[in-house]
Amino acid sequence: MDTKAKEFLGRLFRQGRVRCSRAFEAFDHDFPTWADGVIIPHGIYDLARNRGHVNIGLSHDTTEFACDSIQWYWNRIGKQCYPQADAMLLLLDCGGSNAASKYLFKHGLQSVADNTGMTIQIAHYPSYCSKYNPIERRFFPHLSRVCTGLLFDTLQTVVDLMRTTTTSTGLQTIVNVIGRIYETGKTATNALKDHIRTTTTTRLADFLPKWNVVAKILRVWARAQVDA
C-alpha cells in the first residue's frame, strides 16, 4: 500500500493533455487558497486478485488515516475475498504516515490487529527503494493515466474517474471516501513508547534483521518491519 500525492479540488490547472471537444476553463495556477478542498488517495493493491482499492481522505495524511484505510479494506473487501485468512502482509515505503520508525503507526496497527483478529505483517522497503513496491508499477501508473489532464472540480468527479481505472489484464478499481477529519501534530509520548516496548516481545528476523522485526503486541501478533 502507499499514498499518492495530495491533490486540490476545484477548477485548478493540472498537468497533462486530454482530447476533448472544447478547452477546459480553469485557473492557470493551483494555489491552495483557490481550492475547494483537498483529496488524499491512499491505495491498497491486491496482488493475487489484481484489484486496486483507493480510500480518499479529505483532511490530512496521518497514521490514523493509514490505519483506518487498512481497517476499511479488510472489513469491506478482504474479509469477503479471503474468509479463511488469518494473516495479511502489507508492503510499504519506510516514510510518510506509515514510516518504519513511527510509534504512532505501531500503536495504530495494534488497534487494527485487535479489531480484525489478524496477524499483520508489515514489510517496509528501505529508503529510496519505493520503486520496487508493486503498487508503484502495477496500479498507480494506471490510476494517474485516467486522471491526467482532467479537472478535479468535484469530489464525485474524482471518484468516478478513479473507478474507471482498468487494464486489459483485468485490473479493476474500488474507490471509497473516508470523511473523517484527522488531527495533525500528534506525537508519541514517552509513556506510549514505554508501553509499546514493555508490552511487546520483539525479536529480529533472520533475514535482513535491520528491517525485519517480529513483534508480539498484547494478545494479537503483529509483525512489523521497522528500523532497528
C-alpha positions in Angstrom: 0.0 0.0 0.0 1.0 3.6 -0.4 -0.3 7.2 -0.5 -0.4 9.2 -3.7 0.4 12.9 -3.8 -2.2 15.2 -2.4 -4.5 16.9 -4.9 -6.6 20.0 -4.6 -10.3 20.1 -5.5 -11.6 22.9 -7.7 -11.2 24.2 -11.2 -7.4 24.4 -10.9 -4.8 23.8 -13.5 -3.5 20.2 -13.7 -0.6 18.8 -15.8 -1.3 16.6 -18.8 -3.3 16.6 -22.0 -6.6 15.2 -22.9 -8.6 15.1 -26.2 -11.9 16.9 -25.9 -14.4 19.0 -28.0 -13.5 22.2 -26.2 -11.0 23.6 -23.8 -11.5 23.4 -20.1 -11.9 26.6 -18.2 -9.6 26.6 -15.2 -7.3 28.9 -13.2 -3.8 29.0 -14.6 -2.3 28.2 -11.2 -3.1 25.7 -8.4 -2.9 28.0 -5.4 -4.3 26.2 -2.3 -6.3 29.3 -1.3 -8.3 28.9 -4.5 -9.2 25.2 -3.9 -12.5 23.9 -2.6 -10.8 21.2 -0.6 -8.2 18.5 -0.7 -8.1 14.8 -1.6 -5.5 12.3 -0.3 -5.7 9.0 -2.2 -4.5 6.0 -0.2 -4.0 3.0 -2.3 -4.0 -0.8 -1.5 -3.2 -3.2 -4.3 -4.2 -6.8 -4.1 -1.5 -8.8 -6.0 -3.4 -12.1 -6.0 -6.7 -10.7 -7.4 -5.2 -7.8 -9.4 -7.5 -5.4 -7.7 -6.8 -1.8 -6.7 -8.5 -0.1 -3.8 -8.4 3.7 -3.1 -9.5 5.3 0.1 -9.8 9.0 -0.4 -9.1 11.2 2.6 -10.4 14.7 2.9 -8.2 16.2 5.6 -4.6 15.1 6.3 -2.3 12.1 5.6 -1.8 10.9 9.2 -1.0 7.5 10.7 -4.7 7.3 11.8 -5.8 7.7 8.2 -3.4 4.9 7.1 -4.7 2.5 9.7 -8.3 3.4 9.0 -7.7 2.6 5.4 -6.3 -0.8 6.3 -9.3 -1.4 8.6 -11.8 -0.3 5.9 -10.2 -2.6 3.3 -10.3 -5.6 5.5 -13.8 -5.1 6.8 -15.4 -4.3 3.4 -13.2 -6.2 0.9 -10.5 -8.5 2.3 -12.8 -10.5 4.7 -15.2 -11.3 1.9 -12.5 -12.3 -0.6 -10.3 -14.3 1.9 -12.7 -15.7 4.5 -10.2 -18.3 5.7 -7.3 -15.9 6.1 -5.8 -15.3 9.5 -2.9 -13.0 8.4 -2.1 -10.3 5.9 1.2 -9.0 4.5 1.5 -5.3 3.6 4.4 -3.9 1.6 5.1 -0.2 2.5 7.6 2.6 1.9 9.6 3.4 5.0 8.5 7.1 5.2 5.3 9.1 5.3 2.4 8.4 7.6 3.3 4.7 7.8 7.0 5.3 8.5 9.0 2.4 9.9 10.1 4.5 12.9 6.7 5.9 13.9 5.5 4.7 17.2 2.0 6.1 16.4 1.8 3.8 13.4 2.8 0.8 15.5 0.1 1.8 18.0 -2.4 2.1 15.2 -1.5 -1.3 13.9 -2.3 -2.7 17.4 -5.9 -1.4 17.1 -6.3 -2.8 13.6 -4.9 -6.2 14.8 -7.3 -6.2 17.8 -10.3 -5.3 15.7 -9.6 -7.7 12.9 -8.1 -10.6 14.8 -5.5 -10.8 12.1 -1.8 -11.3 12.1 -0.4 -8.2 10.4 3.0 -8.4 8.8 4.4 -5.0 7.7 7.3 -5.1 5.2 9.0 -1.7 4.8 11.2 -1.0 1.8 14.4 0.8 2.6 14.8 4.4 1.8 14.9 5.3 -2.0 13.6 1.8 -2.8 9.9 2.6 -3.1 10.0 1.9 -6.9 10.2 -1.8 -6.1 6.8 -1.7 -4.4 4.4 -3.5 -6.7 1.7 -0.8 -6.3 4.1 1.7 -7.9 4.3 -0.3 -11.1 1.0 -2.2 -11.4 -1.6 0.2 -10.0 -0.6 3.8 -9.5 0.6 4.4 -13.2 -2.9 3.4 -14.4 -4.6 5.5 -11.8 -2.6 8.5 -12.9 -3.3 7.8 -16.5 -7.1 8.0 -16.2 -6.8 11.3 -14.3 -4.1 13.1 -16.4 -5.2 16.5 -17.7 -8.7 16.3 -16.2 -10.0 18.8 -13.7 -10.8 17.6 -10.2 -13.7 20.1 -9.9 -15.8 18.0 -7.5 -15.2 15.0 -5.2 -17.7 12.9 -7.3 -15.7 13.7 -10.4 -12.6 12.3 -8.7 -14.4 9.2 -7.5 -15.9 8.5 -11.0 -12.6 9.0 -12.7 -10.6 6.7 -10.4 -13.2 4.0 -10.7 -12.6 3.8 -14.4 -9.0 2.6 -13.8 -8.8 -0.7 -15.6 -6.3 -2.6 -17.8 -6.5 -5.3 -20.5 -5.1 -7.8 -18.0 -8.1 -7.5 -15.7 -7.2 -4.7 -13.2 -10.3 -3.1 -11.6 -10.6 -0.4 -9.0 -12.8 0.2 -6.0 -12.9 3.8 -4.6 -14.2 4.8 -1.1 -14.3 8.2 0.6 -13.2 8.4 4.3 -14.8 11.6 5.5 -13.2 11.6 9.0 -11.2 14.7 9.9 -7.8 13.8 11.2 -5.8 15.9 13.6 -2.2 16.7 12.8 0.7 17.3 15.1 0.2 14.3 17.3 3.4 12.7 18.7 4.1 9.6 20.7 4.7 10.3 24.4 7.4 8.6 26.4 4.6 6.7 28.2 3.3 5.4 24.9 6.8 4.4 23.7 7.4 2.6 27.0 4.1 0.9 26.8 4.9 -0.4 23.3 8.3 -1.6 24.4 7.2 -3.2 27.6 4.1 -4.9 26.3 5.6 -6.4 23.2 8.0 -9.3 22.7 10.3 -8.3 19.9 13.0 -10.3 18.0 15.0 -9.6 14.9 14.3 -11.7 11.9 17.0 -14.0 10.5 16.7 -12.2 7.1 17.7 -8.6 6.9 17.4 -8.0 10.7 17.9 -4.2 10.3 14.5 -4.1 8.6 12.7 -7.2 9.7 11.3 -7.2 13.3 8.7 -9.5 14.6 6.7 -8.1 17.4 4.0 -9.7 19.6 1.8 -6.8 20.6 -0.6 -7.6 23.5 -2.9 -10.5 22.6 -2.5 -10.3 18.8 0.6 -11.0 16.8 1.6 -8.0 14.6 4.7 -8.3 12.6 6.3 -5.0 11.6 9.5 -4.3 9.7 10.9 -1.3 11.4 14.2 0.4 11.6 16.2 -1.5 14.2 
